[in-house]
Amino acid sequence: MTSPKEPHARMTPNDIETYASYVEGIDPARYYDSQVEEVKAAARKRWPLLADVLLPPDPER
């Protein structure tokens, strides 16, 4: 694997942005990141009151 374009690639928030830092021509804004949705769903389940305050409304609720 080549070196990342970004020196702090390990600190990127998700796999898509990390992949984009290694592969030229990848636009992370054009990809759907299911990990983000999984984290939000877990947060809503574990801390429902805090999630209601901090997270945008869940379209499925």
NUTOR-891587 format. One line per field, with one value per atom (N, C-alpha, C): atom name; residue number from 1; x, y, z. Coordinates in nm, 3 decimals. Example, Ala and Ser with C-alpha at 12.3 -4.5 7.8 and 13.67 -1.06 7.14 Angstrom:
BEGIN
atomo <- c(N; CA; C; N; CA; C)
num <- c(1; 1; 1; 2; 2; 2)
east <- c(1.319; 1.230; 1.320; 1.285; 1.367; 1.290)
north <- c(-0.569; -0.450; -0.330; -0.225; -0.106; 0.003)
up <- c(0.780; 0.780; 0.780; 0.708; 0.714; 0.787)
//
This chain:
BEGIN
atomo <- c(N; CA; C; N; CA; C; N; CA; C; N; CA; C; N; CA; C; N; CA; C; N; CA; C; N; CA; C; N; CA; C; N; CA; C; N; CA; C; N; CA; C; N; CA; C; N; CA; C; N; CA; C; N; CA; C; N; CA; C; N; CA; C; N; CA; C; N; CA; C; N; CA; C; N; CA; C; N; CA; C; N; CA; C; N; CA; C; N; CA; C; N; CA; C; N; CA; C; N; CA; C; N; CA; C; N; CA; C; N; CA; C; N; CA; C; N; CA; C; N; CA; C; N; CA; C; N; CA; C; N; CA; C; N; CA; C; N; CA; C; N; CA; C; N; CA; C; N; CA; C; N; CA; C; N; CA; C; N; CA; C; N; CA; C; N; CA; C; N; CA; C; N; CA; C; N; CA; C; N; CA; C; N; CA; C; N; CA; C; N; CA; C; N; CA; C; N; CA; C; N; CA; C; N; CA; C; N; CA; C; N; CA; C)
num <- c(1; 1; 1; 2; 2; 2; 3; 3; 3; 4; 4; 4; 5; 5; 5; 6; 6; 6; 7; 7; 7; 8; 8; 8; 9; 9; 9; 10; 10; 10; 11; 11; 11; 12; 12; 12; 13; 13; 13; 14; 14; 14; 15; 15; 15; 16; 16; 16; 17; 17; 17; 18; 18; 18; 19; 19; 19; 20; 20; 20; 21; 21; 21; 22; 22; 22; 23; 23; 23; 24; 24; 24; 25; 25; 25; 26; 26; 26; 27; 27; 27; 28; 28; 28; 29; 29; 29; 30; 30; 30; 31; 31; 31; 32; 32; 32; 33; 33; 33; 34; 34; 34; 35; 35; 35; 36; 36; 36; 37; 37; 37; 38; 38; 38; 39; 39; 39; 40; 40; 40; 41; 41; 41; 42; 42; 42; 43; 43; 43; 44; 44; 44; 45; 45; 45; 46; 46; 46; 47; 47; 47; 48; 48; 48; 49; 49; 49; 50; 50; 50; 51; 51; 51; 52; 52; 52; 53; 53; 53; 54; 54; 54; 55; 55; 55; 56; 56; 56; 57; 57; 57; 58; 58; 58; 59; 59; 59; 60; 60; 60; 61; 61; 61)
east <- c(0.085; 0.000; 0.090; 0.048; 0.126; 0.110; 0.195; 0.186; 0.065; 0.001; -0.114; -0.071; -0.162; -0.135; -0.138; -0.217; -0.234; -0.145; -0.065; 0.025; -0.046; -0.168; -0.241; -0.359; -0.336; -0.445; -0.507; -0.432; -0.488; -0.587; -0.590; -0.680; -0.807; -0.827; -0.947; -1.068; -1.185; -1.303; -1.365; -1.335; -1.397; -1.311; -1.350; -1.272; -1.267; -1.375; -1.380; -1.279; -1.272; -1.175; -1.032; -1.012; -0.879; -0.842; -0.934; -0.909; -0.878; -0.951; -0.928; -0.791; -0.739; -0.606; -0.496; -0.525; -0.429; -0.444; -0.565; -0.593; -0.631; -0.554; -0.581; -0.708; -0.786; -0.907; -1.033; -1.023; -1.141; -1.198; -1.326; -1.393; -1.479; -1.439; -1.516; -1.659; -1.685; -1.821; -1.919; -1.869; -1.957; -1.990; -1.942; -1.964; -2.049; -2.130; -2.213; -2.135; -2.128; -2.055; -2.154; -2.169; -2.264; -2.216; -2.086; -2.035; -2.093; -2.107; -2.161; -2.303; -2.383; -2.521; -2.525; -2.435; -2.430; -2.392; -2.298; -2.257; -2.372; -2.442; -2.556; -2.665; -2.694; -2.798; -2.759; -2.633; -2.586; -2.594; -2.561; -2.569; -2.714; -2.804; -2.947; -2.999; -2.951; -2.997; -2.936; -2.808; -2.738; -2.769; -2.774; -2.797; -2.909; -3.033; -3.142; -3.164; -3.155; -3.177; -3.066; -2.943; -2.830; -2.833; -2.867; -2.876; -2.983; -3.095; -3.201; -3.154; -3.065; -3.014; -2.905; -2.814; -2.694; -2.706; -2.787; -2.793; -2.914; -2.903; -3.019; -3.131; -3.254; -3.366; -3.347; -3.385; -3.377; -3.498; -3.478; -3.591; -3.682; -3.634; -3.713; -3.796; -3.783; -3.857; -3.988)
north <- c(-0.118; 0.000; 0.124; 0.226; 0.348; 0.430; 0.529; 0.620; 0.710; 0.743; 0.833; 0.973; 1.046; 1.185; 1.273; 1.234; 1.312; 1.253; 1.333; 1.277; 1.214; 1.257; 1.202; 1.117; 1.033; 0.952; 0.859; 0.816; 0.725; 0.796; 0.928; 1.005; 1.046; 0.998; 1.034; 0.967; 1.029; 0.981; 0.851; 0.810; 0.688; 0.623; 0.502; 0.425; 0.489; 0.554; 0.614; 0.727; 0.812; 0.921; 0.868; 0.761; 0.699; 0.643; 0.572; 0.516; 0.628; 0.737; 0.850; 0.912; 0.902; 0.957; 0.872; 0.745; 0.656; 0.650; 0.667; 0.649; 0.782; 0.822; 0.948; 0.937; 1.043; 1.047; 1.002; 0.957; 0.915; 1.038; 1.063; 1.174; 1.119; 1.137; 1.079; 1.132; 1.249; 1.306; 1.230; 1.151; 1.078; 0.936; 0.898; 0.763; 0.767; 0.664; 0.652; 0.574; 0.625; 0.560; 0.496; 0.366; 0.297; 0.292; 0.305; 0.303; 0.418; 0.534; 0.650; 0.620; 0.560; 0.528; 0.423; 0.325; 0.223; 0.284; 0.377; 0.443; 0.527; 0.599; 0.680; 0.590; 0.479; 0.388; 0.331; 0.295; 0.243; 0.350; 0.473; 0.584; 0.608; 0.605; 0.627; 0.518; 0.396; 0.286; 0.294; 0.329; 0.329; 0.453; 0.570; 0.697; 0.773; 0.731; 0.793; 0.942; 0.983; 1.124; 1.212; 1.168; 1.244; 1.246; 1.134; 1.127; 1.221; 1.233; 1.324; 1.469; 1.502; 1.639; 1.665; 1.568; 1.592; 1.550; 1.451; 1.399; 1.456; 1.470; 1.514; 1.410; 1.450; 1.355; 1.234; 1.120; 0.994; 0.987; 0.975; 0.974; 0.853; 0.746; 0.624; 0.627; 0.731; 0.737; 0.806)
up <- c(0.000; 0.000; 0.000; -0.069; -0.076; 0.050; 0.064; 0.179; 0.164; 0.274; 0.264; 0.226; 0.156; 0.120; 0.244; 0.340; 0.462; 0.571; 0.641; 0.742; 0.862; 0.893; 1.006; 0.959; 0.861; 0.802; 0.904; 1.002; 1.103; 1.194; 1.190; 1.274; 1.201; 1.078; 1.003; 1.066; 1.054; 1.125; 1.073; 0.950; 0.899; 0.791; 0.753; 0.656; 0.518; 0.479; 0.345; 0.333; 0.434; 0.431; 0.439; 0.515; 0.521; 0.385; 0.321; 0.188; 0.088; 0.096; 0.005; 0.027; 0.149; 0.173; 0.109; 0.080; 0.017; -0.135; -0.186; -0.328; -0.391; -0.488; -0.556; -0.639; -0.641; -0.723; -0.652; -0.527; -0.451; -0.380; -0.398; -0.333; -0.221; -0.094; 0.016; 0.027; -0.026; -0.019; -0.108; -0.201; -0.293; -0.246; -0.129; -0.078; 0.048; 0.067; 0.186; 0.291; 0.411; 0.518; 0.616; 0.607; 0.694; 0.839; 0.861; 0.998; 1.080; 1.018; 1.089; 1.136; 1.051; 1.088; 1.199; 1.194; 1.298; 1.433; 1.433; 1.556; 1.612; 1.525; 1.570; 1.629; 1.564; 1.614; 1.750; 1.767; 1.895; 2.003; 1.968; 2.065; 2.106; 2.010; 2.042; 2.136; 2.117; 2.200; 2.341; 2.349; 2.477; 2.560; 2.495; 2.565; 2.496; 2.507; 2.430; 2.459; 2.585; 2.616; 2.559; 2.577; 2.525; 2.372; 2.311; 2.165; 2.112; 2.183; 2.140; 2.139; 2.231; 2.239; 2.136; 2.118; 2.037; 1.890; 1.861; 1.724; 1.651; 1.520; 1.442; 1.452; 1.425; 1.435; 1.345; 1.395; 1.319; 1.227; 1.095; 1.001; 1.019; 1.081; 1.098; 1.225; 1.308; 1.434; 1.416)
//
